[in-house]
Amino acid sequence: MNIGIVFLIIFLAIMVTVGIWGMKRTKTLGDFFLGGRTLGPWISAAAYGTTYFSAVIFIGFAGRQGWLFGFNSLWIAIGNGLIGAGLAWLILARRTRRMTQNLDAMTMPEFLQERYGAKHLKPIAASLIFFFLLPYSASVFKGLGHLFEKVFGIPYDMALLIMIGFTGVYLILGGYFAIAVTDFIQASIMIVGAMLLVYFITAPEGGVFEVIGKINENYKQNVPADSRPSVLTILSLVFMTSFGTWGLPQMTQKFYSIKNEAVIPKATIVTAIFALVIGFAAYFTGTSSHVFFDLESIPRTVTGGIDFDRIVPTLLTNHLPQAMLALILLLVLSASMSTLSSLVLVSSSAVAIDLNPMRLDKNSEKSKSVAMMRVLSGVFIIISYFISRFQLNFIVYLMSLSWGVVSGAFAAPYILGLYSRKITKAGAYAGLLSGMSIMIFLYFKLGESRSPLAASIAIIVPFFIVTAVSMFTAKPDKAILDKAFEGVK
């Protein structure tokens, strides 16, 4: 039997086992969505780190940025590790954990509603999450389906059904606890695989330093000076992929679920190191394509352009032994499955918790809240399958817009709400709506190729809009502020 299939069977069996185990620990809605707020530093760090990275970074993103940016692509890895992971934990985790507990909030829309006393903010925020993260999760399903199709010879439709089936089993049964435990297992696979990947890529060429010299020489020949990215392009990509995660609900949820604030220092260090290792391995592999390809041998599309999505897969297939290739495929699968499960959980909660007109008892073991969450998670997964199976034009646009719209809408109201008592209800509404509108307008104005710049602007500008609107609108309710900031230093 192919060693890759053996690894895959073991991996999927572990996921199902963890799901069954997690089901025994999942009795309330709080258990299902936040793991009962009992997670320690290692599992919390793994959950954050593995959600950060998916197959996109190892396949298309590393291939494109590595070839076009050369060593400048490593700035993205540094930004992701230090800002997107480490600094996010230092600045956001403590206050998010304390204030969501004070306000009894389990989701981003619920936090915004309770923090600002704005009853219409919750359904608006939940709708944004559902409509933009649903296509995003479907795109991850699609990528995994094509990966299975190429590597294992499984038809795309069957591969989709396998992925959706196993994701549904361990997520629906075990909820966030099962996700977090499997994230820890997946993080271990990713770290080992990433380090071995760099070794096996560089060893035949004389080691890392020898490869660095060859990249420097070949990059100048492969990418003419007028085709290299500008400083603005590099900075906007670093900003979008690093600071942009601060406003994504699937990332901030990790702060809600930690056991206590003592977890934060260790989780900060572990998450930053994990992100740096994974980011460096991915982008360095993409950059090393300059050692193995030139303008004649680089994979091309049918129209003659460079096929960036095939650069890294071709490099790995041609230069890794079979056992190592199988491990790398498991690394990519781990990265994608962890991201996917978090997206499904957060997006389904937008309906089950935030848009549901029924009042859910979050702490009662007798309520039907957990059953409803499981059913709606299943429905969400089925919808994701159909979106992955039938790619419509408007769905493709939603996928491209998703990161910028969601982060642009939430970052300013969420972060300013953690630190300032002066932000008003009107300011929060203005921030959410302006971030969404700016991203959509600039995406179509500037074009898809400049979407990182559009996303960066959509994230930054609402901070000024929220502050300005708050200066001229009714002050926040003191009772809400006292409750939210209780115990916050």
Contacts in CASP RR format, 6 or more apart in sequence:
PFRMAT RR
TARGET T0000
AUTHOR 0000-0000-0000
METHOD contacts of the structure
MODEL  1
MNIGIVFLIIFLAIMVTVGIWGMKRTKTLGDFFLGGRTLGPWISAAAYGT
TYFSAVIFIGFAGRQGWLFGFNSLWIAIGNGLIGAGLAWLILARRTRRMT
QNLDAMTMPEFLQERYGAKHLKPIAASLIFFFLLPYSASVFKGLGHLFEK
VFGIPYDMALLIMIGFTGVYLILGGYFAIAVTDFIQASIMIVGAMLLVYF
ITAPEGGVFEVIGKINENYKQNVPADSRPSVLTILSLVFMTSFGTWGLPQ
MTQKFYSIKNEAVIPKATIVTAIFALVIGFAAYFTGTSSHVFFDLESIPR
TVTGGIDFDRIVPTLLTNHLPQAMLALILLLVLSASMSTLSSLVLVSSSA
VAIDLNPMRLDKNSEKSKSVAMMRVLSGVFIIISYFISRFQLNFIVYLMS
LSWGVVSGAFAAPYILGLYSRKITKAGAYAGLLSGMSIMIFLYFKLGESR
SPLAASIAIIVPFFIVTAVSMFTAKPDKAILDKAFEGVK
2 152 0 8 1.000
2 326 0 8 1.000
3 322 0 8 1.000
3 323 0 8 1.000
3 326 0 8 1.000
4 151 0 8 1.000
4 152 0 8 1.000
4 326 0 8 1.000
4 329 0 8 1.000
4 330 0 8 1.000
5 152 0 8 1.000
6 326 0 8 1.000
7 326 0 8 1.000
7 327 0 8 1.000
7 329 0 8 1.000
7 330 0 8 1.000
8 152 0 8 1.000
8 330 0 8 1.000
8 333 0 8 1.000
11 330 0 8 1.000
11 333 0 8 1.000
11 334 0 8 1.000
12 166 0 8 1.000
14 182 0 8 1.000
14 185 0 8 1.000
15 166 0 8 1.000
15 169 0 8 1.000
15 170 0 8 1.000
15 182 0 8 1.000
15 337 0 8 1.000
16 166 0 8 1.000
16 169 0 8 1.000
16 170 0 8 1.000
18 170 0 8 1.000
18 174 0 8 1.000
18 178 0 8 1.000
18 181 0 8 1.000
18 182 0 8 1.000
18 185 0 8 1.000
19 169 0 8 1.000
19 170 0 8 1.000
19 171 0 8 1.000
19 173 0 8 1.000
19 174 0 8 1.000
19 175 0 8 1.000
19 178 0 8 1.000
19 182 0 8 1.000
20 173 0 8 1.000
20 174 0 8 1.000
21 174 0 8 1.000
21 178 0 8 1.000
21 181 0 8 1.000
22 173 0 8 1.000
22 174 0 8 1.000
22 175 0 8 1.000
22 177 0 8 1.000
22 178 0 8 1.000
22 181 0 8 1.000
23 173 0 8 1.000
23 174 0 8 1.000
23 178 0 8 1.000
25 31 0 8 1.000
25 35 0 8 1.000
25 174 0 8 1.000
25 177 0 8 1.000
26 32 0 8 1.000
26 35 0 8 1.000
26 173 0 8 1.000
26 174 0 8 1.000
26 175 0 8 1.000
26 177 0 8 1.000
26 178 0 8 1.000
26 370 0 8 1.000
27 365 0 8 1.000
27 370 0 8 1.000
28 36 0 8 1.000
28 362 0 8 1.000
28 363 0 8 1.000
28 364 0 8 1.000
28 365 0 8 1.000
28 367 0 8 1.000
28 369 0 8 1.000
28 370 0 8 1.000
29 106 0 8 1.000
29 353 0 8 1.000
29 360 0 8 1.000
29 361 0 8 1.000
29 362 0 8 1.000
29 363 0 8 1.000
29 367 0 8 1.000
29 369 0 8 1.000
29 370 0 8 1.000
29 373 0 8 1.000
30 36 0 8 1.000
30 37 0 8 1.000
30 106 0 8 1.000
30 362 0 8 1.000
30 363 0 8 1.000
31 175 0 8 1.000
31 176 0 8 1.000
31 177 0 8 1.000
31 370 0 8 1.000
32 174 0 8 1.000
32 175 0 8 1.000
32 176 0 8 1.000
32 369 0 8 1.000
32 370 0 8 1.000
32 373 0 8 1.000
32 374 0 8 1.000
33 106 0 8 1.000
33 107 0 8 1.000
33 175 0 8 1.000
33 176 0 8 1.000
33 345 0 8 1.000
33 349 0 8 1.000
33 353 0 8 1.000
33 373 0 8 1.000
34 106 0 8 1.000
34 176 0 8 1.000
34 253 0 8 1.000
34 256 0 8 1.000
34 257 0 8 1.000
35 175 0 8 1.000
35 176 0 8 1.000
35 177 0 8 1.000
35 180 0 8 1.000
35 257 0 8 1.000
36 177 0 8 1.000
36 257 0 8 1.000
37 101 0 8 1.000
37 256 0 8 1.000
37 257 0 8 1.000
37 258 0 8 1.000
37 259 0 8 1.000
38 257 0 8 1.000
38 259 0 8 1.000
39 47 0 8 1.000
39 180 0 8 1.000
39 257 0 8 1.000
39 258 0 8 1.000
39 259 0 8 1.000
39 263 0 8 1.000
40 258 0 8 1.000
40 259 0 8 1.000
40 263 0 8 1.000
40 267 0 8 1.000
41 258 0 8 1.000
41 263 0 8 1.000
41 264 0 8 1.000
41 266 0 8 1.000
41 267 0 8 1.000
41 270 0 8 1.000
42 184 0 8 1.000
42 266 0 8 1.000
42 267 0 8 1.000
42 270 0 8 1.000
43 180 0 8 1.000
43 181 0 8 1.000
43 183 0 8 1.000
43 184 0 8 1.000
44 180 0 8 1.000
44 254 0 8 1.000
44 257 0 8 1.000
44 258 0 8 1.000
44 263 0 8 1.000
44 267 0 8 1.000
45 187 0 8 1.000
45 266 0 8 1.000
45 267 0 8 1.000
45 268 0 8 1.000
45 270 0 8 1.000
45 271 0 8 1.000
45 274 0 8 1.000
46 180 0 8 1.000
46 183 0 8 1.000
46 184 0 8 1.000
46 186 0 8 1.000
46 187 0 8 1.000
46 188 0 8 1.000
46 270 0 8 1.000
46 274 0 8 1.000
47 179 0 8 1.000
47 180 0 8 1.000
47 183 0 8 1.000
47 184 0 8 1.000
47 254 0 8 1.000
47 257 0 8 1.000
47 338 0 8 1.000
47 342 0 8 1.000
48 85 0 8 1.000
48 89 0 8 1.000
48 251 0 8 1.000
48 254 0 8 1.000
48 267 0 8 1.000
48 271 0 8 1.000
49 85 0 8 1.000
49 183 0 8 1.000
49 187 0 8 1.000
49 271 0 8 1.000
49 274 0 8 1.000
49 275 0 8 1.000
49 278 0 8 1.000
49 338 0 8 1.000
50 183 0 8 1.000
50 186 0 8 1.000
50 187 0 8 1.000
50 190 0 8 1.000
50 334 0 8 1.000
50 335 0 8 1.000
50 338 0 8 1.000
50 339 0 8 1.000
51 183 0 8 1.000
51 250 0 8 1.000
51 251 0 8 1.000
51 254 0 8 1.000
51 338 0 8 1.000
51 339 0 8 1.000
51 342 0 8 1.000
52 80 0 8 1.000
52 84 0 8 1.000
52 85 0 8 1.000
52 245 0 8 1.000
52 251 0 8 1.000
52 275 0 8 1.000
52 278 0 8 1.000
52 339 0 8 1.000
53 190 0 8 1.000
53 275 0 8 1.000
53 278 0 8 1.000
53 279 0 8 1.000
53 282 0 8 1.000
53 335 0 8 1.000
53 339 0 8 1.000
54 140 0 8 1.000
54 335 0 8 1.000
54 336 0 8 1.000
54 338 0 8 1.000
54 339 0 8 1.000
54 340 0 8 1.000
55 140 0 8 1.000
55 143 0 8 1.000
55 144 0 8 1.000
55 147 0 8 1.000
55 332 0 8 1.000
55 333 0 8 1.000
55 335 0 8 1.000
55 336 0 8 1.000
56 140 0 8 1.000
57 278 0 8 1.000
57 279 0 8 1.000
57 282 0 8 1.000
57 335 0 8 1.000
58 282 0 8 1.000
58 285 0 8 1.000
58 312 0 8 1.000
58 331 0 8 1.000
58 332 0 8 1.000
58 335 0 8 1.000
59 147 0 8 1.000
59 309 0 8 1.000
59 312 0 8 1.000
59 313 0 8 1.000
59 332 0 8 1.000
60 308 0 8 1.000
60 309 0 8 1.000
60 311 0 8 1.000
60 312 0 8 1.000
61 282 0 8 1.000
62 73 0 8 1.000
62 282 0 8 1.000
62 283 0 8 1.000
62 285 0 8 1.000
62 286 0 8 1.000
62 312 0 8 1.000
63 286 0 8 1.000
63 289 0 8 1.000
63 308 0 8 1.000
63 309 0 8 1.000
63 311 0 8 1.000
63 312 0 8 1.000
64 308 0 8 1.000
64 311 0 8 1.000
65 73 0 8 1.000
65 76 0 8 1.000
65 237 0 8 1.000
65 283 0 8 1.000
65 286 0 8 1.000
66 73 0 8 1.000
66 283 0 8 1.000
66 286 0 8 1.000
66 287 0 8 1.000
66 289 0 8 1.000
67 222 0 8 1.000
67 223 0 8 1.000
67 286 0 8 1.000
67 287 0 8 1.000
67 289 0 8 1.000
67 290 0 8 1.000
67 298 0 8 1.000
67 306 0 8 1.000
67 308 0 8 1.000
67 311 0 8 1.000
68 223 0 8 1.000
68 227 0 8 1.000
68 228 0 8 1.000
68 229 0 8 1.000
69 76 0 8 1.000
69 228 0 8 1.000
69 229 0 8 1.000
69 234 0 8 1.000
69 287 0 8 1.000
70 215 0 8 1.000
70 219 0 8 1.000
70 223 0 8 1.000
70 287 0 8 1.000
70 290 0 8 1.000
71 212 0 8 1.000
71 215 0 8 1.000
71 216 0 8 1.000
71 219 0 8 1.000
71 287 0 8 1.000
72 229 0 8 1.000
72 234 0 8 1.000
73 283 0 8 1.000
73 286 0 8 1.000
73 287 0 8 1.000
74 280 0 8 1.000
74 283 0 8 1.000
74 284 0 8 1.000
74 287 0 8 1.000
75 234 0 8 1.000
75 238 0 8 1.000
76 237 0 8 1.000
76 238 0 8 1.000
76 241 0 8 1.000
76 242 0 8 1.000
76 279 0 8 1.000
76 283 0 8 1.000
77 275 0 8 1.000
77 276 0 8 1.000
77 279 0 8 1.000
77 280 0 8 1.000
77 282 0 8 1.000
77 283 0 8 1.000
77 284 0 8 1.000
78 238 0 8 1.000
78 276 0 8 1.000
79 238 0 8 1.000
79 241 0 8 1.000
79 242 0 8 1.000
80 241 0 8 1.000
80 242 0 8 1.000
80 275 0 8 1.000
80 276 0 8 1.000
80 279 0 8 1.000
81 242 0 8 1.000
81 271 0 8 1.000
81 272 0 8 1.000
81 275 0 8 1.000
81 276 0 8 1.000
81 279 0 8 1.000
82 242 0 8 1.000
82 272 0 8 1.000
82 276 0 8 1.000
83 242 0 8 1.000
83 243 0 8 1.000
84 241 0 8 1.000
84 242 0 8 1.000
84 243 0 8 1.000
84 244 0 8 1.000
84 245 0 8 1.000
84 246 0 8 1.000
84 275 0 8 1.000
85 271 0 8 1.000
85 272 0 8 1.000
85 274 0 8 1.000
85 275 0 8 1.000
85 276 0 8 1.000
86 268 0 8 1.000
86 269 0 8 1.000
86 271 0 8 1.000
86 272 0 8 1.000
86 275 0 8 1.000
88 245 0 8 1.000
88 246 0 8 1.000
88 251 0 8 1.000
89 255 0 8 1.000
89 264 0 8 1.000
89 267 0 8 1.000
89 268 0 8 1.000
89 271 0 8 1.000
89 272 0 8 1.000
90 264 0 8 1.000
90 268 0 8 1.000
91 415 0 8 1.000
92 246 0 8 1.000
92 252 0 8 1.000
92 255 0 8 1.000
92 415 0 8 1.000
92 418 0 8 1.000
93 255 0 8 1.000
93 258 0 8 1.000
93 261 0 8 1.000
93 264 0 8 1.000
93 267 0 8 1.000
93 268 0 8 1.000
94 261 0 8 1.000
94 264 0 8 1.000
95 418 0 8 1.000
95 419 0 8 1.000
95 488 0 8 1.000
96 252 0 8 1.000
96 255 0 8 1.000
96 256 0 8 1.000
96 418 0 8 1.000
97 255 0 8 1.000
97 256 0 8 1.000
97 258 0 8 1.000
97 260 0 8 1.000
97 261 0 8 1.000
97 264 0 8 1.000
98 261 0 8 1.000
98 487 0 8 1.000
98 488 0 8 1.000
99 105 0 8 1.000
99 111 0 8 1.000
99 115 0 8 1.000
99 418 0 8 1.000
99 484 0 8 1.000
99 485 0 8 1.000
99 488 0 8 1.000
100 106 0 8 1.000
100 111 0 8 1.000
100 255 0 8 1.000
100 256 0 8 1.000
102 483 0 8 1.000
102 484 0 8 1.000
102 485 0 8 1.000
102 486 0 8 1.000
102 487 0 8 1.000
103 110 0 8 1.000
103 111 0 8 1.000
103 114 0 8 1.000
103 115 0 8 1.000
103 483 0 8 1.000
103 484 0 8 1.000
104 114 0 8 1.000
104 362 0 8 1.000
105 111 0 8 1.000
105 113 0 8 1.000
105 114 0 8 1.000
105 115 0 8 1.000
105 256 0 8 1.000
106 256 0 8 1.000
106 349 0 8 1.000
106 353 0 8 1.000
106 362 0 8 1.000
107 126 0 8 1.000
107 249 0 8 1.000
107 253 0 8 1.000
107 346 0 8 1.000
107 349 0 8 1.000
107 350 0 8 1.000
107 353 0 8 1.000
107 354 0 8 1.000
108 125 0 8 1.000
108 129 0 8 1.000
108 249 0 8 1.000
108 252 0 8 1.000
108 253 0 8 1.000
108 346 0 8 1.000
108 410 0 8 1.000
108 414 0 8 1.000
109 121 0 8 1.000
109 122 0 8 1.000
109 123 0 8 1.000
109 124 0 8 1.000
109 125 0 8 1.000
109 126 0 8 1.000
109 129 0 8 1.000
109 350 0 8 1.000
109 354 0 8 1.000
110 122 0 8 1.000
110 353 0 8 1.000
110 354 0 8 1.000
111 414 0 8 1.000
112 118 0 8 1.000
112 121 0 8 1.000
112 122 0 8 1.000
112 125 0 8 1.000
112 410 0 8 1.000
112 413 0 8 1.000
112 414 0 8 1.000
112 428 0 8 1.000
112 432 0 8 1.000
113 119 0 8 1.000
113 121 0 8 1.000
113 122 0 8 1.000
113 125 0 8 1.000
114 480 0 8 1.000
114 484 0 8 1.000
115 417 0 8 1.000
115 428 0 8 1.000
115 480 0 8 1.000
115 484 0 8 1.000
116 413 0 8 1.000
116 417 0 8 1.000
116 423 0 8 1.000
116 424 0 8 1.000
116 425 0 8 1.000
116 428 0 8 1.000
116 476 0 8 1.000
116 480 0 8 1.000
117 425 0 8 1.000
117 477 0 8 1.000
117 480 0 8 1.000
118 425 0 8 1.000
118 428 0 8 1.000
118 429 0 8 1.000
121 425 0 8 1.000
121 428 0 8 1.000
121 429 0 8 1.000
121 432 0 8 1.000
122 354 0 8 1.000
123 354 0 8 1.000
123 355 0 8 1.000
124 432 0 8 1.000
124 433 0 8 1.000
125 354 0 8 1.000
125 409 0 8 1.000
125 410 0 8 1.000
125 432 0 8 1.000
126 350 0 8 1.000
126 351 0 8 1.000
126 354 0 8 1.000
126 355 0 8 1.000
127 350 0 8 1.000
127 355 0 8 1.000
128 405 0 8 1.000
128 406 0 8 1.000
128 409 0 8 1.000
128 432 0 8 1.000
128 436 0 8 1.000
129 249 0 8 1.000
129 346 0 8 1.000
129 347 0 8 1.000
129 350 0 8 1.000
129 354 0 8 1.000
129 406 0 8 1.000
130 347 0 8 1.000
130 350 0 8 1.000
130 351 0 8 1.000
130 355 0 8 1.000
131 398 0 8 1.000
132 398 0 8 1.000
132 401 0 8 1.000
132 402 0 8 1.000
132 405 0 8 1.000
132 406 0 8 1.000
133 249 0 8 1.000
133 250 0 8 1.000
133 343 0 8 1.000
133 346 0 8 1.000
133 347 0 8 1.000
133 350 0 8 1.000
133 402 0 8 1.000
133 406 0 8 1.000
134 347 0 8 1.000
134 380 0 8 1.000
134 383 0 8 1.000
134 384 0 8 1.000
134 387 0 8 1.000
134 398 0 8 1.000
135 387 0 8 1.000
135 395 0 8 1.000
135 398 0 8 1.000
135 399 0 8 1.000
135 402 0 8 1.000
136 343 0 8 1.000
136 398 0 8 1.000
136 399 0 8 1.000
136 402 0 8 1.000
136 403 0 8 1.000
137 340 0 8 1.000
137 343 0 8 1.000
137 344 0 8 1.000
137 347 0 8 1.000
137 384 0 8 1.000
138 384 0 8 1.000
138 385 0 8 1.000
138 387 0 8 1.000
138 388 0 8 1.000
138 395 0 8 1.000
138 399 0 8 1.000
139 388 0 8 1.000
139 399 0 8 1.000
140 336 0 8 1.000
140 339 0 8 1.000
140 340 0 8 1.000
140 343 0 8 1.000
141 160 0 8 1.000
141 163 0 8 1.000
141 164 0 8 1.000
141 340 0 8 1.000
141 384 0 8 1.000
141 385 0 8 1.000
141 388 0 8 1.000
142 160 0 8 1.000
142 388 0 8 1.000
142 391 0 8 1.000
143 336 0 8 1.000
144 159 0 8 1.000
144 160 0 8 1.000
144 163 0 8 1.000
144 333 0 8 1.000
144 336 0 8 1.000
144 337 0 8 1.000
144 340 0 8 1.000
145 156 0 8 1.000
145 159 0 8 1.000
145 160 0 8 1.000
145 163 0 8 1.000
145 388 0 8 1.000
146 156 0 8 1.000
146 159 0 8 1.000
147 159 0 8 1.000
147 329 0 8 1.000
147 332 0 8 1.000
147 333 0 8 1.000
147 336 0 8 1.000
148 154 0 8 1.000
148 156 0 8 1.000
148 159 0 8 1.000
148 162 0 8 1.000
148 163 0 8 1.000
149 155 0 8 1.000
149 156 0 8 1.000
149 159 0 8 1.000
150 313 0 8 1.000
151 329 0 8 1.000
152 159 0 8 1.000
154 162 0 8 1.000
157 389 0 8 1.000
160 385 0 8 1.000
160 388 0 8 1.000
160 389 0 8 1.000
161 385 0 8 1.000
163 337 0 8 1.000
163 340 0 8 1.000
164 381 0 8 1.000
164 382 0 8 1.000
164 384 0 8 1.000
164 385 0 8 1.000
165 381 0 8 1.000
167 337 0 8 1.000
167 340 0 8 1.000
167 341 0 8 1.000
167 344 0 8 1.000
167 381 0 8 1.000
168 344 0 8 1.000
168 377 0 8 1.000
168 378 0 8 1.000
168 381 0 8 1.000
170 178 0 8 1.000
170 179 0 8 1.000
170 182 0 8 1.000
170 341 0 8 1.000
171 178 0 8 1.000
171 179 0 8 1.000
171 341 0 8 1.000
171 344 0 8 1.000
171 345 0 8 1.000
171 377 0 8 1.000
171 381 0 8 1.000
172 374 0 8 1.000
172 377 0 8 1.000
172 378 0 8 1.000
172 381 0 8 1.000
173 374 0 8 1.000
175 345 0 8 1.000
175 377 0 8 1.000
176 253 0 8 1.000
176 257 0 8 1.000
176 345 0 8 1.000
179 338 0 8 1.000
179 341 0 8 1.000
179 342 0 8 1.000
179 345 0 8 1.000
180 257 0 8 1.000
182 337 0 8 1.000
182 338 0 8 1.000
182 341 0 8 1.000
183 338 0 8 1.000
185 334 0 8 1.000
186 334 0 8 1.000
186 335 0 8 1.000
186 337 0 8 1.000
186 338 0 8 1.000
187 274 0 8 1.000
187 334 0 8 1.000
187 338 0 8 1.000
189 327 0 8 1.000
189 330 0 8 1.000
189 331 0 8 1.000
189 334 0 8 1.000
190 274 0 8 1.000
190 278 0 8 1.000
190 331 0 8 1.000
190 334 0 8 1.000
190 335 0 8 1.000
191 274 0 8 1.000
191 277 0 8 1.000
191 278 0 8 1.000
192 327 0 8 1.000
193 281 0 8 1.000
193 327 0 8 1.000
193 328 0 8 1.000
193 331 0 8 1.000
194 277 0 8 1.000
194 278 0 8 1.000
194 279 0 8 1.000
194 280 0 8 1.000
194 281 0 8 1.000
194 282 0 8 1.000
194 331 0 8 1.000
195 277 0 8 1.000
195 281 0 8 1.000
196 324 0 8 1.000
196 327 0 8 1.000
197 281 0 8 1.000
197 285 0 8 1.000
197 320 0 8 1.000
197 324 0 8 1.000
197 328 0 8 1.000
197 331 0 8 1.000
198 208 0 8 1.000
198 280 0 8 1.000
198 281 0 8 1.000
198 284 0 8 1.000
198 285 0 8 1.000
200 319 0 8 1.000
200 320 0 8 1.000
200 321 0 8 1.000
200 324 0 8 1.000
201 211 0 8 1.000
201 285 0 8 1.000
201 288 0 8 1.000
201 315 0 8 1.000
201 319 0 8 1.000
201 320 0 8 1.000
202 208 0 8 1.000
202 210 0 8 1.000
202 211 0 8 1.000
202 288 0 8 1.000
204 319 0 8 1.000
205 211 0 8 1.000
205 214 0 8 1.000
205 291 0 8 1.000
211 288 0 8 1.000
211 291 0 8 1.000
214 290 0 8 1.000
214 291 0 8 1.000
215 287 0 8 1.000
215 288 0 8 1.000
215 290 0 8 1.000
215 291 0 8 1.000
218 290 0 8 1.000
218 291 0 8 1.000
218 294 0 8 1.000
219 287 0 8 1.000
219 290 0 8 1.000
221 294 0 8 1.000
221 295 0 8 1.000
222 290 0 8 1.000
222 293 0 8 1.000
222 294 0 8 1.000
222 295 0 8 1.000
222 298 0 8 1.000
232 453 0 8 1.000
233 450 0 8 1.000
233 452 0 8 1.000
233 453 0 8 1.000
235 456 0 8 1.000
236 452 0 8 1.000
236 453 0 8 1.000
236 455 0 8 1.000
236 456 0 8 1.000
237 452 0 8 1.000
239 452 0 8 1.000
239 456 0 8 1.000
239 459 0 8 1.000
240 403 0 8 1.000
240 404 0 8 1.000
240 452 0 8 1.000
240 455 0 8 1.000
240 456 0 8 1.000
240 459 0 8 1.000
241 452 0 8 1.000
243 411 0 8 1.000
243 459 0 8 1.000
244 403 0 8 1.000
244 404 0 8 1.000
244 407 0 8 1.000
244 408 0 8 1.000
244 411 0 8 1.000
244 455 0 8 1.000
244 459 0 8 1.000
245 251 0 8 1.000
245 407 0 8 1.000
246 252 0 8 1.000
246 407 0 8 1.000
246 411 0 8 1.000
246 414 0 8 1.000
246 415 0 8 1.000
247 406 0 8 1.000
247 407 0 8 1.000
247 408 0 8 1.000
247 410 0 8 1.000
247 411 0 8 1.000
247 414 0 8 1.000
247 415 0 8 1.000
247 459 0 8 1.000
248 403 0 8 1.000
248 406 0 8 1.000
248 407 0 8 1.000
248 410 0 8 1.000
249 346 0 8 1.000
249 406 0 8 1.000
249 410 0 8 1.000
250 339 0 8 1.000
250 342 0 8 1.000
250 343 0 8 1.000
250 345 0 8 1.000
250 346 0 8 1.000
252 414 0 8 1.000
253 342 0 8 1.000
253 345 0 8 1.000
253 346 0 8 1.000
258 264 0 8 1.000
258 267 0 8 1.000
278 335 0 8 1.000
285 312 0 8 1.000
285 315 0 8 1.000
286 311 0 8 1.000
286 312 0 8 1.000
286 315 0 8 1.000
288 315 0 8 1.000
289 298 0 8 1.000
289 311 0 8 1.000
289 312 0 8 1.000
289 315 0 8 1.000
292 315 0 8 1.000
292 318 0 8 1.000
292 319 0 8 1.000
293 299 0 8 1.000
293 311 0 8 1.000
293 315 0 8 1.000
298 306 0 8 1.000
298 311 0 8 1.000
299 306 0 8 1.000
299 307 0 8 1.000
299 310 0 8 1.000
299 311 0 8 1.000
299 314 0 8 1.000
300 306 0 8 1.000
300 307 0 8 1.000
301 307 0 8 1.000
316 325 0 8 1.000
316 328 0 8 1.000
317 325 0 8 1.000
320 328 0 8 1.000
344 377 0 8 1.000
344 380 0 8 1.000
344 381 0 8 1.000
344 384 0 8 1.000
345 377 0 8 1.000
347 380 0 8 1.000
348 373 0 8 1.000
348 376 0 8 1.000
348 377 0 8 1.000
348 378 0 8 1.000
348 379 0 8 1.000
348 380 0 8 1.000
349 373 0 8 1.000
351 376 0 8 1.000
351 380 0 8 1.000
352 360 0 8 1.000
352 372 0 8 1.000
352 373 0 8 1.000
352 376 0 8 1.000
352 377 0 8 1.000
353 360 0 8 1.000
353 373 0 8 1.000
356 372 0 8 1.000
360 367 0 8 1.000
360 369 0 8 1.000
360 372 0 8 1.000
361 367 0 8 1.000
361 369 0 8 1.000
362 369 0 8 1.000
387 395 0 8 1.000
400 443 0 8 1.000
400 448 0 8 1.000
400 451 0 8 1.000
401 439 0 8 1.000
401 440 0 8 1.000
401 443 0 8 1.000
401 451 0 8 1.000
403 455 0 8 1.000
404 439 0 8 1.000
404 451 0 8 1.000
404 454 0 8 1.000
404 455 0 8 1.000
404 458 0 8 1.000
404 459 0 8 1.000
405 435 0 8 1.000
405 436 0 8 1.000
405 439 0 8 1.000
405 440 0 8 1.000
405 458 0 8 1.000
407 455 0 8 1.000
407 458 0 8 1.000
407 459 0 8 1.000
408 435 0 8 1.000
408 436 0 8 1.000
408 438 0 8 1.000
408 439 0 8 1.000
408 455 0 8 1.000
408 458 0 8 1.000
408 459 0 8 1.000
408 462 0 8 1.000
409 431 0 8 1.000
409 432 0 8 1.000
409 433 0 8 1.000
409 435 0 8 1.000
409 436 0 8 1.000
409 462 0 8 1.000
410 432 0 8 1.000
411 459 0 8 1.000
411 462 0 8 1.000
411 463 0 8 1.000
412 431 0 8 1.000
412 435 0 8 1.000
412 459 0 8 1.000
412 462 0 8 1.000
412 463 0 8 1.000
412 465 0 8 1.000
412 466 0 8 1.000
413 423 0 8 1.000
413 427 0 8 1.000
413 428 0 8 1.000
413 431 0 8 1.000
413 432 0 8 1.000
413 462 0 8 1.000
413 466 0 8 1.000
415 463 0 8 1.000
416 423 0 8 1.000
416 463 0 8 1.000
416 466 0 8 1.000
416 467 0 8 1.000
417 423 0 8 1.000
417 428 0 8 1.000
421 476 0 8 1.000
421 481 0 8 1.000
421 485 0 8 1.000
422 470 0 8 1.000
422 471 0 8 1.000
422 475 0 8 1.000
422 476 0 8 1.000
423 466 0 8 1.000
423 467 0 8 1.000
423 470 0 8 1.000
423 476 0 8 1.000
424 469 0 8 1.000
424 470 0 8 1.000
424 473 0 8 1.000
424 474 0 8 1.000
424 475 0 8 1.000
424 476 0 8 1.000
425 473 0 8 1.000
425 474 0 8 1.000
425 476 0 8 1.000
426 469 0 8 1.000
426 470 0 8 1.000
426 473 0 8 1.000
426 474 0 8 1.000
427 465 0 8 1.000
427 466 0 8 1.000
427 469 0 8 1.000
427 470 0 8 1.000
427 473 0 8 1.000
428 466 0 8 1.000
430 462 0 8 1.000
430 465 0 8 1.000
430 466 0 8 1.000
430 469 0 8 1.000
431 462 0 8 1.000
431 465 0 8 1.000
431 466 0 8 1.000
431 469 0 8 1.000
432 462 0 8 1.000
434 461 0 8 1.000
434 462 0 8 1.000
434 465 0 8 1.000
435 458 0 8 1.000
435 459 0 8 1.000
435 461 0 8 1.000
435 462 0 8 1.000
436 458 0 8 1.000
438 454 0 8 1.000
438 457 0 8 1.000
438 458 0 8 1.000
438 461 0 8 1.000
438 462 0 8 1.000
439 454 0 8 1.000
439 455 0 8 1.000
439 458 0 8 1.000
442 453 0 8 1.000
442 454 0 8 1.000
442 457 0 8 1.000
442 458 0 8 1.000
443 451 0 8 1.000
443 454 0 8 1.000
445 454 0 8 1.000
446 453 0 8 1.000
446 454 0 8 1.000
447 454 0 8 1.000
END
